Amino acid sequence: MPPTPAELREPVLAWFAVHARDLPWRAADRSAWGVLVSEVMLQQTPVVRVEPAWRSWMARWPTPADLAAASTADVLRAWDRLGYPRRALRLQECARAVVERHDGIVPSSEPELLALPGVGSYTAAAVLAFAYGRRSVVLDTNVRRVLARTVDGVALPAPSQTVDEVRRATRYVPDDDATAARWAAASMELGALVCTARSPRCDVCPVQDVCAWYAAGRPADEHAGRRKVQTFTGTDRQVRGRVMALLRDALGPVPAAAVDAVWPDARQLARCVDGLVADGLVTRDPAASVDDPPTYRLPS
């Protein structure tokens, strides 16, 4: 039998009061912009890498207007090795939209947040909860995993989020804004620190006694064959990362020969460079003459 909302929420909230990490985007003086930046950075990137990058970013561009006025090259250099650099471009587009549409203030309504470039349902819900203390259904990978185990009794949630999953999560969100926002942070923290994907620490879990998955003997993942196993070595992601690293460190335009040297597979490299140019992450400057090769640089 799944736990009632109170049976699940109360021990998790009590645990969070003791074990919550001291993260800068949770500080009392946090801004809505700081929360939004943290959420974009934390997509597919661990906290340990995001925290120093976030501090540097916020020191340099503390408001949307600051980032909106920055050069794209500076933004991409500051993003450094956080990965998926298109997020940096979307974040700058978002900053410009906040300045143009909302006088530089991150909006506090879900429709307005969802209308911003690069902001999806999860990010909008997270900003409402963590920046404005509003009730919302915050469903990241960690929260989905906690609810899949404690309520549904399965090892991991389905590969793709479902409507039923959102409805189920909504039932467990407290009615009042303040407690709902704290529940969002607490359930996410439990998934990050205790109810982890590969090595859950059930012995120290505050809801072990009401967890349906634990009571069932911790059965194996029923969707294991349908899940994508992410690799990095030899992938286009690795190639794109090497090209971006070369251009970030360069003082000026980089000749084609230097770009060619970053990867041995010429066809794969050309595909990746073309993709970076199409994504707006790299600028290809034409050759000065027919005898000269093109050069590459970060967008200005």
LOBA-67552 format. One record per residue: x, y, z of N, C-alpha, C in turn; residue in one letter; residue number from 1; chain. Coordinates in steps of 0.02 Angstrom, whole numbers, plus 50000, padded with zeros to 5 digits. Layout:
<recs>
{{X Y Z} {X Y Z} {X Y Z} "A" NUM "A"},
...
</recs>
This chain:
<recs>
{{50042 49941 50000} {50000 50000 50000} {50044 50063 50000} "M" 1 "A"},
{{50032 50110 49954} {50074 50170 49952} {50063 50214 50012} "P" 2 "A"},
{{50112 50253 50032} {50103 50297 50089} {50055 50354 50073} "P" 3 "A"},
{{50022 50379 50124} {49980 50438 50115} {50026 50498 50105} "T" 4 "A"},
{{49999 50553 50079} {50041 50613 50073} {50075 50633 50138} "P" 5 "A"},
{{50039 50631 50193} {50067 50651 50258} {50122 50603 50279} "A" 6 "A"},
{{50111 50537 50269} {50161 50487 50289} {50226 50496 50251} "E" 7 "A"},
{{50222 50519 50190} {50283 50529 50150} {50314 50597 50163} "L" 8 "A"},
{{50273 50648 50165} {50300 50716 50169} {50332 50732 50236} "R" 9 "A"},
{{50299 50716 50290} {50322 50739 50355} {50393 50715 50372} "E" 10 "A"},
{{50410 50651 50364} {50479 50630 50379} {50529 50659 50329} "P" 11 "A"},
{{50510 50668 50267} {50557 50696 50218} {50571 50769 50235} "V" 12 "A"},
{{50520 50807 50253} {50531 50877 50272} {50573 50882 50335} "L" 13 "A"},
{{50562 50837 50383} {50602 50838 50445} {50675 50821 50429} "A" 14 "A"},
{{50686 50772 50385} {50754 50753 50364} {50788 50812 50329} "W" 15 "A"},
{{50751 50846 50287} {50780 50902 50249} {50801 50959 50295} "F" 16 "A"},
{{50764 50969 50349} {50781 51022 50396} {50850 51012 50426} "A" 17 "A"},
{{50872 50950 50428} {50937 50933 50458} {50992 50925 50405} "V" 18 "A"},
{{50974 50896 50348} {51025 50874 50300} {51029 50916 50235} "H" 19 "A"},
{{50990 50967 50229} {50992 51008 50167} {51061 51037 50157} "A" 20 "A"},
{{51085 51032 50096} {51150 51062 50079} {51145 51138 50078} "R" 21 "A"},
{{51200 51170 50097} {51204 51243 50097} {51226 51266 50027} "D" 22 "A"},
{{51178 51275 49983} {51192 51293 49914} {51176 51367 49903} "L" 23 "A"},
{{51216 51403 49865} {51207 51475 49859} {51140 51496 49831} "P" 24 "A"},
{{51112 51456 49786} {51047 51475 49758} {50989 51459 49805} "W" 25 "A"},
{{51005 51434 49865} {50955 51426 49917} {50961 51479 49971} "R" 26 "A"},
{{51010 51522 49966} {51022 51572 50018} {50963 51620 50024} "A" 27 "A"},
{{50957 51651 50082} {50901 51696 50094} {50901 51756 50046} "A" 28 "A"},
{{50961 51776 50025} {50965 51834 49980} {50966 51815 49906} "D" 29 "A"},
{{50947 51753 49891} {50947 51732 49822} {50898 51775 49782} "R" 30 "A"},
{{50912 51782 49718} {50867 51817 49674} {50832 51766 49629} "S" 31 "A"},
{{50776 51786 49600} {50742 51741 49553} {50787 51728 49493} "A" 32 "A"},
{{50825 51777 49472} {50872 51768 49417} {50925 51716 49436} "W" 33 "A"},
{{50951 51719 49497} {51001 51670 49520} {50973 51600 49520} "G" 34 "A"},
{{50910 51593 49541} {50878 51527 49540} {50871 51502 49468} "V" 35 "A"},
{{50850 51546 49423} {50841 51526 49353} {50908 51504 49323} "L" 36 "A"},
{{50961 51542 49337} {51028 51524 49312} {51048 51455 49339} "V" 37 "A"},
{{51037 51444 49403} {51057 51380 49433} {51019 51322 49401} "S" 38 "A"},
{{50955 51331 49387} {50916 51277 49358} {50939 51260 49287} "E" 39 "A"},
{{50957 51311 49249} {50983 51297 49182} {51051 51262 49186} "V" 40 "A"},
{{51094 51284 49230} {51160 51253 49237} {51155 51181 49263} "M" 41 "A"},
{{51107 51168 49306} {51101 51102 49337} {51071 51049 49291} "L" 42 "A"},
{{51046 51069 49234} {51020 51020 49186} {51078 50977 49160} "Q" 43 "A"},
{{51079 50914 49180} {51129 50865 49156} {51200 50881 49179} "Q" 44 "A"},
{{51207 50922 49231} {51273 50938 49259} {51269 50934 49335} "T" 45 "A"},
{{51316 50899 49368} {51312 50890 49441} {51326 50954 49479} "P" 46 "A"},
{{51300 50957 49540} {51306 51015 49583} {51379 51034 49594} "V" 47 "A"},
{{51422 50985 49603} {51493 51000 49619} {51526 51040 49564} "V" 48 "A"},
{{51505 51032 49502} {51532 51071 49447} {51495 51137 49437} "R" 49 "A"},
{{51432 51137 49454} {51392 51197 49443} {51407 51251 49494} "V" 50 "A"},
{{51416 51233 49557} {51421 51284 49610} {51475 51337 49596} "E" 51 "A"},
{{51538 51317 49582} {51588 51370 49568} {51572 51410 49505} "P" 52 "A"},
{{51545 51376 49454} {51527 51412 49392} {51471 51462 49406} "A" 53 "A"},
{{51422 51441 49446} {51366 51486 49462} {51390 51547 49500} "W" 54 "A"},
{{51435 51538 49548} {51460 51595 49586} {51497 51645 49541} "R" 55 "A"},
{{51538 51619 49496} {51574 51663 49450} {51526 51699 49403} "S" 56 "A"},
{{51477 51661 49379} {51428 51689 49331} {51388 51745 49363} "W" 57 "A"},
{{51364 51734 49424} {51323 51783 49458} {51363 51844 49480} "M" 58 "A"},
{{51427 51834 49494} {51469 51892 49509} {51479 51936 49448} "A" 59 "A"},
{{51481 51904 49390} {51493 51941 49328} {51429 51970 49298} "R" 60 "A"},
{{51374 51931 49301} {51310 51951 49271} {51255 51941 49323} "W" 61 "A"},
{{51251 51984 49373} {51203 51974 49428} {51131 51986 49410} "P" 62 "A"},
{{51118 52016 49352} {51048 52028 49331} {51039 52006 49259} "T" 63 "A"},
{{50977 51995 49237} {50965 51980 49167} {50993 52033 49120} "P" 64 "A"},
{{50987 52097 49140} {51012 52151 49097} {51087 52145 49086} "A" 65 "A"},
{{51124 52123 49137} {51197 52115 49130} {51213 52062 49078} "D" 66 "A"},
{{51179 52005 49083} {51193 51951 49035} {51168 51970 48965} "L" 67 "A"},
{{51112 52004 48961} {51085 52023 48896} {51134 52067 48857} "A" 68 "A"},
{{51173 52108 48893} {51219 52154 48860} {51287 52124 48846} "A" 69 "A"},
{{51300 52063 48871} {51366 52032 48862} {51375 52007 48791} "A" 70 "A"},
{{51438 51998 48771} {51452 51969 48705} {51442 51894 48709} "S" 71 "A"},
{{51421 51865 48654} {51410 51792 48652} {51474 51755 48666} "T" 72 "A"},
{{51531 51781 48641} {51595 51748 48652} {51611 51745 48726} "A" 73 "A"},
{{51599 51800 48762} {51612 51800 48834} {51566 51751 48871} "D" 74 "A"},
{{51504 51747 48849} {51457 51701 48880} {51480 51628 48871} "V" 75 "A"},
{{51501 51611 48810} {51523 51543 48797} {51588 51527 48834} "L" 76 "A"},
{{51632 51576 48840} {51694 51564 48878} {51678 51553 48952} "R" 77 "A"},
{{51632 51592 48978} {51614 51585 49049} {51579 51518 49062} "A" 78 "A"},
{{51542 51493 49012} {51509 51428 49020} {51562 51373 49026} "W" 79 "A"},
{{51618 51383 48994} {51676 51339 49000} {51657 51266 48986} "D" 80 "A"},
{{51669 51221 49035} {51659 51150 49023} {51597 51122 49060} "R" 81 "A"},
{{51547 51164 49067} {51484 51139 49097} {51448 51091 49051} "L" 82 "A"},
{{51464 51091 48987} {51433 51046 48940} {51369 51074 48910} "G" 83 "A"},
{{51350 51047 48852} {51290 51069 48817} {51287 51146 48813} "Y" 84 "A"},
{{51335 51176 48778} {51341 51250 48778} {51282 51286 48746} "P" 85 "A"},
{{51239 51250 48711} {51179 51284 48686} {51137 51311 48743} "R" 86 "A"},
{{51145 51281 48803} {51110 51308 48861} {51131 51380 48875} "R" 87 "A"},
{{51195 51395 48864} {51219 51463 48876} {51186 51512 48828} "A" 88 "A"},
{{51179 51492 48766} {51146 51536 48717} {51073 51546 48735} "L" 89 "A"},
{{51039 51492 48755} {50969 51498 48774} {50961 51543 48836} "R" 90 "A"},
{{51008 51537 48882} {51005 51577 48943} {51013 51651 48926} "L" 91 "A"},
{{51057 51667 48879} {51064 51737 48859} {51002 51761 48822} "Q" 92 "A"},
{{50973 51719 48780} {50911 51736 48746} {50856 51748 48798} "E" 93 "A"},
{{50855 51707 48849} {50806 51714 48903} {50816 51781 48939} "C" 94 "A"},
{{50878 51798 48953} {50893 51861 48987} {50868 51920 48945} "A" 95 "A"},
{{50879 51918 48881} {50857 51972 48837} {50780 51977 48836} "R" 96 "A"},
{{50747 51920 48837} {50674 51920 48838} {50648 51948 48904} "A" 97 "A"},
{{50681 51932 48959} {50661 51958 49024} {50668 52034 49025} "V" 98 "A"},
{{50722 52059 48995} {50732 52132 48992} {50679 52165 48948} "V" 99 "A"},
{{50667 52135 48890} {50621 52165 48841} {50548 52161 48862} "E" 100 "A"},
{{50529 52104 48893} {50458 52093 48908} {50439 52110 48980} "R" 101 "A"},
{{50488 52106 49026} {50471 52111 49097} {50515 52161 49135} "H" 102 "A"},
{{50543 52208 49099} {50584 52261 49130} {50641 52233 49173} "D" 103 "A"},
{{50668 52175 49152} {50726 52147 49186} {50710 52107 49248} "G" 104 "A"},
{{50646 52094 49262} {50626 52055 49321} {50600 51988 49298} "I" 105 "A"},
{{50627 51934 49325} {50604 51867 49307} {50530 51861 49328} "V" 106 "A"},
{{50486 51843 49282} {50414 51841 49298} {50398 51787 49350} "P" 107 "A"},
{{50341 51797 49383} {50321 51751 49436} {50258 51713 49420} "S" 108 "A"},
{{50238 51711 49357} {50181 51671 49336} {50204 51617 49288} "S" 109 "A"},
{{50173 51559 49293} {50194 51503 49251} {50187 51517 49176} "E" 110 "A"},
{{50132 51546 49152} {50127 51560 49080} {50182 51606 49055} "P" 111 "A"},
{{50199 51657 49095} {50252 51704 49073} {50320 51670 49075} "E" 112 "A"},
{{50332 51627 49123} {50395 51591 49126} {50401 51543 49067} "L" 113 "A"},
{{50348 51508 49052} {50349 51460 48996} {50359 51494 48929} "L" 114 "A"},
{{50342 51557 48925} {50350 51594 48862} {50422 51618 48851} "A" 115 "A"},
{{50465 51611 48901} {50534 51632 48894} {50574 51579 48856} "L" 116 "A"},
{{50623 51600 48816} {50664 51553 48778} {50700 51504 48825} "P" 117 "A"},
{{50696 51440 48808} {50733 51389 48845} {50702 51368 48911} "G" 118 "A"},
{{50644 51395 48929} {50611 51378 48992} {50555 51329 48978} "V" 119 "A"},
{{50562 51267 49005} {50511 51216 48998} {50471 51209 49062} "G" 120 "A"},
{{50429 51158 49064} {50384 51149 49121} {50421 51139 49187} "S" 121 "A"},
{{50476 51099 49185} {50513 51089 49247} {50544 51154 49272} "Y" 122 "A"},
{{50579 51190 49228} {50614 51251 49249} {50564 51303 49275} "T" 123 "A"},
{{50508 51310 49241} {50457 51357 49264} {50432 51338 49334} "A" 124 "A"},
{{50419 51274 49345} {50395 51252 49411} {50449 51263 49464} "A" 125 "A"},
{{50512 51251 49447} {50566 51260 49495} {50574 51333 49514} "A" 126 "A"},
{{50569 51378 49466} {50575 51449 49481} {50518 51472 49526} "V" 127 "A"},
{{50457 51449 49511} {50400 51466 49553} {50411 51443 49625} "L" 128 "A"},
{{50436 51382 49633} {50445 51355 49700} {50505 51385 49736} "A" 129 "A"},
{{50563 51384 49704} {50625 51401 49738} {50640 51476 49739} "F" 130 "A"},
{{50613 51514 49691} {50625 51586 49691} {50568 51624 49724} "A" 131 "A"},
{{50506 51601 49711} {50448 51639 49735} {50409 51603 49790} "Y" 132 "A"},
{{50431 51543 49809} {50397 51507 49864} {50325 51490 49849} "G" 133 "A"},
{{50312 51475 49786} {50244 51460 49764} {50233 51385 49755} "R" 134 "A"},
{{50171 51364 49763} {50154 51293 49752} {50160 51277 49678} "R" 135 "A"},
{{50196 51224 49662} {50203 51199 49594} {50225 51126 49598} "S" 136 "A"},
{{50218 51093 49542} {50238 51022 49539} {50307 51018 49507} "V" 137 "A"},
{{50358 51011 49549} {50427 51010 49527} {50448 50936 49518} "V" 138 "A"},
{{50457 50916 49456} {50471 50846 49442} {50536 50839 49403} "L" 139 "A"},
{{50592 50837 49438} {50655 50822 49404} {50669 50747 49412} "D" 140 "A"},
{{50726 50726 49388} {50744 50655 49391} {50743 50628 49462} "T" 141 "A"},
{{50768 50668 49509} {50771 50646 49579} {50702 50637 49609} "N" 142 "A"},
{{50658 50685 49599} {50591 50680 49627} {50552 50623 49595} "V" 143 "A"},
{{50560 50616 49530} {50526 50560 49496} {50547 50493 49525} "R" 144 "A"},
{{50612 50487 49540} {50638 50424 49567} {50611 50411 49638} "R" 145 "A"},
{{50611 50462 49680} {50585 50455 49748} {50512 50432 49746} "V" 146 "A"},
{{50471 50464 49705} {50401 50446 49703} {50390 50378 49670} "L" 147 "A"},
{{50430 50361 49620} {50423 50295 49589} {50435 50240 49640} "A" 148 "A"},
{{50484 50249 49682} {50500 50197 49732} {50451 50197 49790} "R" 149 "A"},
{{50442 50254 49820} {50401 50256 49881} {50327 50243 49868} "T" 150 "A"},
{{50302 50269 49812} {50230 50264 49798} {50213 50206 49752} "V" 151 "A"},
{{50251 50198 49697} {50235 50147 49647} {50270 50080 49660} "D" 152 "A"},
{{50322 50081 49701} {50357 50019 49717} {50401 49993 49662} "G" 153 "A"},
{{50423 50037 49617} {50467 50016 49562} {50536 50049 49570} "V" 154 "A"},
{{50586 50018 49540} {50655 50041 49549} {50666 50111 49521} "A" 155 "A"},
{{50639 50123 49461} {50650 50187 49427} {50587 50205 49389} "L" 156 "A"},
{{50574 50269 49378} {50515 50289 49340} {50523 50269 49267} "P" 157 "A"},
{{50469 50273 49230} {50470 50258 49158} {50519 50306 49123} "A" 158 "A"},
{{50548 50284 49067} {50596 50327 49032} {50568 50396 49014} "P" 159 "A"},
{{50505 50400 48998} {50474 50465 48982} {50419 50480 49033} "S" 160 "A"},
{{50416 50543 49052} {50366 50565 49101} {50296 50557 49072} "Q" 161 "A"},
{{50250 50534 49113} {50181 50522 49091} {50132 50569 49126} "T" 162 "A"},
{{50073 50575 49097} {50020 50615 49127} {50001 50588 49196} "V" 163 "A"},
{{49995 50522 49201} {49978 50492 49265} {50031 50507 49318} "D" 164 "A"},
{{50093 50508 49297} {50147 50523 49344} {50140 50594 49372} "E" 165 "A"},
{{50124 50641 49329} {50114 50710 49352} {50055 50715 49399} "V" 166 "A"},
{{50001 50680 49382} {49942 50680 49426} {49959 50651 49494} "R" 167 "A"},
{{49995 50597 49494} {50015 50565 49557} {50059 50612 49598} "R" 168 "A"},
{{50107 50645 49566} {50151 50691 49601} {50111 50750 49630} "A" 169 "A"},
{{50061 50773 49593} {50021 50830 49615} {49985 50814 49681} "T" 170 "A"},
{{49963 50751 49689} {49928 50732 49750} {49973 50738 49812} "R" 171 "A"},
{{50038 50732 49802} {50084 50733 49859} {50111 50803 49873} "Y" 172 "A"},
{{50095 50852 49832} {50117 50921 49845} {50070 50953 49896} "V" 173 "A"},
{{50097 50981 49950} {50054 51014 50000} {50014 51071 49969} "P" 174 "A"},
{{49960 51089 50002} {49915 51140 49975} {49943 51210 49984} "D" 175 "A"},
{{49976 51224 50040} {49999 51292 50052} {50067 51304 50018} "D" 176 "A"},
{{50077 51366 49996} {50136 51383 49956} {50202 51367 49991} "D" 177 "A"},
{{50210 51389 50053} {50274 51382 50086} {50294 51309 50095} "A" 178 "A"},
{{50247 51268 50119} {50262 51197 50129} {50273 51161 50063} "T" 179 "A"},
{{50234 51181 50012} {50242 51150 49946} {50311 51164 49917} "A" 180 "A"},
{{50335 51226 49924} {50401 51244 49900} {50455 51205 49937} "A" 181 "A"},
{{50445 51197 50002} {50495 51160 50042} {50493 51085 50024} "R" 182 "A"},
{{50434 51059 50011} {50428 50989 49990} {50464 50978 49924} "W" 183 "A"},
{{50459 51025 49877} {50493 51019 49813} {50568 51013 49824} "A" 184 "A"},
{{50596 51056 49866} {50668 51053 49880} {50687 50991 49919} "A" 185 "A"},
{{50646 50971 49967} {50662 50914 50010} {50660 50848 49971} "A" 186 "A"},
{{50609 50838 49931} {50604 50775 49892} {50660 50771 49841} "S" 187 "A"},
{{50679 50828 49812} {50734 50829 49765} {50800 50813 49800} "M" 188 "A"},
{{50809 50841 49860} {50871 50828 49898} {50875 50755 49920} "E" 189 "A"},
{{50819 50726 49938} {50819 50655 49958} {50842 50611 49899} "L" 190 "A"},
{{50817 50626 49840} {50838 50588 49781} {50910 50598 49764} "G" 191 "A"},
{{50937 50657 49776} {51007 50672 49759} {51056 50640 49808} "A" 192 "A"},
{{51037 50637 49872} {51085 50616 49923} {51073 50545 49950} "L" 193 "A"},
{{51011 50522 49951} {50995 50458 49982} {50964 50409 49932} "V" 194 "A"},
{{50910 50429 49900} {50874 50384 49854} {50904 50390 49784} "C" 195 "A"},
{{50969 50375 49780} {51005 50384 49717} {50990 50327 49668} "T" 196 "A"},
{{51008 50338 49605} {50990 50289 49553} {51026 50223 49561} "A" 197 "A"},
{{51092 50226 49571} {51132 50164 49570} {51143 50133 49639} "R" 198 "A"},
{{51152 50174 49690} {51168 50147 49757} {51125 50181 49810} "S" 199 "A"},
{{51060 50167 49810} {51017 50200 49860} {51037 50180 49931} "P" 200 "A"},
{{51035 50229 49975} {51056 50218 50045} {50993 50207 50088} "R" 201 "A"},
{{50961 50151 50077} {50898 50138 50111} {50906 50134 50187} "C" 202 "A"},
{{50967 50118 50210} {50977 50111 50282} {50972 50178 50319} "D" 203 "A"},
{{50980 50234 50284} {50974 50299 50316} {50916 50339 50289} "V" 204 "A"},
{{50872 50307 50251} {50817 50343 50220} {50762 50357 50271} "C" 205 "A"},
{{50738 50418 50275} {50687 50435 50325} {50618 50404 50311} "P" 206 "A"},
{{50607 50378 50251} {50542 50349 50235} {50548 50275 50216} "V" 207 "A"},
{{50600 50243 50241} {50609 50172 50227} {50548 50131 50249} "Q" 208 "A"},
{{50519 50149 50306} {50464 50109 50334} {50399 50115 50295} "D" 209 "A"},
{{50394 50166 50251} {50332 50173 50212} {50346 50167 50137} "V" 210 "A"},
{{50407 50148 50118} {50426 50144 50048} {50401 50079 50017} "C" 211 "A"},
{{50361 50084 49966} {50333 50025 49933} {50387 49983 49899} "A" 212 "A"},
{{50438 50015 49872} {50492 49978 49838} {50532 49938 49889} "W" 213 "A"},
{{50548 49968 49945} {50585 49933 49997} {50545 49874 50024} "Y" 214 "A"},
{{50481 49885 50035} {50437 49832 50062} {50432 49774 50014} "A" 215 "A"},
{{50439 49788 49947} {50434 49735 49897} {50500 49699 49886} "A" 216 "A"},
{{50551 49717 49925} {50616 49685 49918} {50662 49718 49867} "G" 217 "A"},
{{50649 49779 49851} {50689 49818 49803} {50696 49782 49736} "R" 218 "A"},
{{50641 49770 49702} {50643 49735 49637} {50683 49774 49585} "P" 219 "A"},
{{50709 49737 49535} {50751 49767 49483} {50710 49814 49438} "A" 220 "A"},
{{50745 49854 49401} {50714 49902 49355} {50679 49865 49298} "D" 221 "A"},
{{50614 49874 49293} {50576 49839 49241} {50585 49872 49172} "E" 222 "A"},
{{50613 49931 49170} {50623 49966 49106} {50696 49966 49083} "H" 223 "A"},
{{50737 49923 49115} {50809 49925 49102} {50826 49919 49028} "A" 224 "A"},
{{50791 49877 48992} {50807 49867 48921} {50788 49926 48877} "G" 225 "A"},
{{50746 49971 48901} {50723 50027 48861} {50763 50091 48875} "R" 226 "A"},
{{50806 50089 48924} {50842 50150 48943} {50905 50159 48900} "R" 227 "A"},
{{50918 50221 48881} {50978 50235 48843} {51037 50240 48890} "K" 228 "A"},
{{51091 50207 48872} {51153 50211 48911} {51196 50266 48879} "V" 229 "A"},
{{51207 50320 48916} {51245 50375 48890} {51319 50360 48890} "Q" 230 "A"},
{{51350 50369 48833} {51423 50363 48829} {51451 50430 48807} "T" 231 "A"},
{{51515 50437 48810} {51546 50501 48791} {51605 50491 48744} "F" 232 "A"},
{{51647 50442 48760} {51707 50432 48719} {51689 50415 48647} "T" 233 "A"},
{{51717 50453 48601} {51707 50440 48530} {51643 50469 48502} "G" 234 "A"},
{{51603 50502 48543} {51539 50529 48519} {51548 50599 48489} "T" 235 "A"},
{{51495 50621 48454} {51495 50689 48429} {51501 50739 48486} "D" 236 "A"},
{{51473 50723 48543} {51479 50768 48601} {51551 50781 48618} "R" 237 "A"},
{{51591 50728 48617} {51662 50736 48633} {51697 50779 48581} "Q" 238 "A"},
{{51681 50767 48518} {51712 50806 48465} {51693 50880 48471} "V" 239 "A"},
{{51629 50893 48480} {51606 50962 48487} {51639 50995 48547} "R" 240 "A"},
{{51646 50958 48601} {51678 50986 48660} {51750 51005 48648} "G" 241 "A"},
{{51786 50965 48609} {51856 50981 48594} {51861 51043 48550} "R" 242 "A"},
{{51817 51048 48502} {51818 51108 48459} {51802 51170 48500} "V" 243 "A"},
{{51751 51166 48542} {51734 51223 48583} {51790 51242 48631} "M" 244 "A"},
{{51823 51193 48660} {51879 51208 48705} {51935 51244 48669} "A" 245 "A"},
{{51950 51222 48608} {52002 51254 48568} {51985 51328 48555} "L" 246 "A"},
{{51923 51341 48536} {51903 51410 48520} {51897 51453 48582} "L" 247 "A"},
{{51875 51425 48638} {51870 51464 48700} {51939 51489 48722} "R" 248 "A"},
{{51990 51447 48712} {52057 51465 48736} {52096 51508 48687} "D" 249 "A"},
{{52070 51516 48626} {52107 51553 48575} {52100 51629 48585} "A" 250 "A"},
{{52154 51665 48570} {52153 51738 48575} {52123 51771 48513} "L" 251 "A"},
{{52120 51734 48458} {52093 51761 48397} {52065 51706 48354} "G" 252 "A"},
{{52050 51720 48290} {52024 51668 48246} {52072 51608 48241} "P" 253 "A"},
{{52043 51549 48237} {52083 51488 48235} {52082 51460 48164} "V" 254 "A"},
{{52140 51447 48135} {52142 51421 48066} {52113 51350 48062} "P" 255 "A"},
{{52088 51333 48004} {52057 51268 47994} {52103 51211 48011} "A" 256 "A"},
{{52168 51220 47998} {52216 51166 48012} {52217 51149 48087} "A" 257 "A"},
{{52211 51200 48129} {52211 51187 48202} {52147 51151 48223} "A" 258 "A"},
{{52091 51169 48192} {52029 51134 48207} {52033 51062 48183} "V" 259 "A"},
{{52061 51051 48124} {52067 50984 48096} {52108 50938 48142} "D" 260 "A"},
{{52153 50968 48181} {52199 50928 48222} {52167 50902 48286} "A" 261 "A"},
{{52106 50924 48302} {52077 50904 48366} {52046 50835 48363} "V" 262 "A"},
{{52035 50807 48302} {52001 50742 48298} {52024 50705 48236} "W" 263 "A"},
{{52038 50640 48241} {52066 50603 48184} {52016 50586 48129} "P" 264 "A"},
{{51951 50580 48145} {51901 50562 48096} {51876 50626 48061} "D" 265 "A"},
{{51901 50638 48000} {51886 50701 47965} {51811 50708 47951} "A" 266 "A"},
{{51778 50654 47934} {51707 50659 47918} {51666 50676 47980} "R" 267 "A"},
{{51681 50642 48035} {51645 50657 48097} {51659 50729 48120} "Q" 268 "A"},
{{51722 50749 48115} {51740 50817 48135} {51702 50869 48094} "L" 269 "A"},
{{51700 50859 48028} {51665 50907 47984} {51591 50911 48002} "A" 270 "A"},
{{51561 50853 48017} {51490 50853 48036} {51480 50892 48101} "R" 271 "A"},
{{51524 50883 48148} {51518 50917 48212} {51530 50992 48206} "C" 272 "A"},
{{51579 51011 48167} {51592 51082 48157} {51532 51115 48122} "V" 273 "A"},
{{51505 51082 48071} {51446 51109 48037} {51388 51117 48086} "D" 274 "A"},
{{51382 51069 48131} {51328 51072 48181} {51338 51131 48229} "G" 275 "A"},
{{51400 51142 48249} {51414 51198 48294} {51399 51265 48260} "L" 276 "A"},
{{51416 51269 48197} {51402 51330 48159} {51326 51340 48153} "V" 277 "A"},
{{51290 51286 48137} {51217 51291 48131} {51184 51309 48197} "A" 278 "A"},
{{51213 51286 48253} {51184 51301 48318} {51201 51371 48343} "D" 279 "A"},
{{51242 51407 48306} {51262 51475 48327} {51316 51476 48380} "G" 280 "A"},
{{51349 51419 48390} {51402 51415 48440} {51471 51432 48411} "L" 281 "A"},
{{51478 51428 48347} {51542 51440 48313} {51528 51482 48250} "V" 282 "A"},
{{51573 51528 48236} {51570 51567 48175} {51625 51545 48127} "T" 283 "A"},
{{51607 51530 48066} {51656 51512 48015} {51667 51574 47970} "R" 284 "A"},
{{51726 51601 47973} {51742 51659 47932} {51771 51636 47865} "D" 285 "A"},
{{51746 51663 47810} {51771 51640 47744} {51844 51658 47734} "P" 286 "A"},
{{51876 51621 47690} {51947 51633 47675} {51956 51700 47642} "A" 287 "A"},
{{52014 51731 47656} {52029 51796 47625} {52041 51789 47550} "A" 288 "A"},
{{52064 51730 47529} {52075 51718 47458} {52064 51644 47446} "S" 289 "A"},
{{52064 51624 47383} {52052 51554 47365} {52108 51509 47391} "V" 290 "A"},
{{52165 51538 47404} {52222 51497 47427} {52223 51490 47503} "D" 291 "A"},
{{52180 51526 47538} {52180 51524 47611} {52121 51482 47637} "D" 292 "A"},
{{52132 51446 47692} {52076 51408 47721} {52033 51455 47764} "P" 293 "A"},
{{51972 51435 47781} {51930 51475 47825} {51959 51475 47896} "P" 294 "A"},
{{51935 51521 47937} {51953 51522 48008} {51889 51516 48049} "T" 295 "A"},
{{51899 51498 48113} {51842 51487 48157} {51852 51526 48221} "Y" 296 "A"},
{{51796 51548 48250} {51798 51585 48313} {51731 51580 48348} "R" 297 "A"},
{{51730 51602 48410} {51666 51606 48445} {51626 51664 48418} "L" 298 "A"},
{{51560 51661 48418} {51520 51718 48395} {51534 51780 48436} "P" 299 "A"},
{{51531 51837 48405} {51545 51900 48441} {51482 51923 48478} "S" 300 "A"},
</recs>
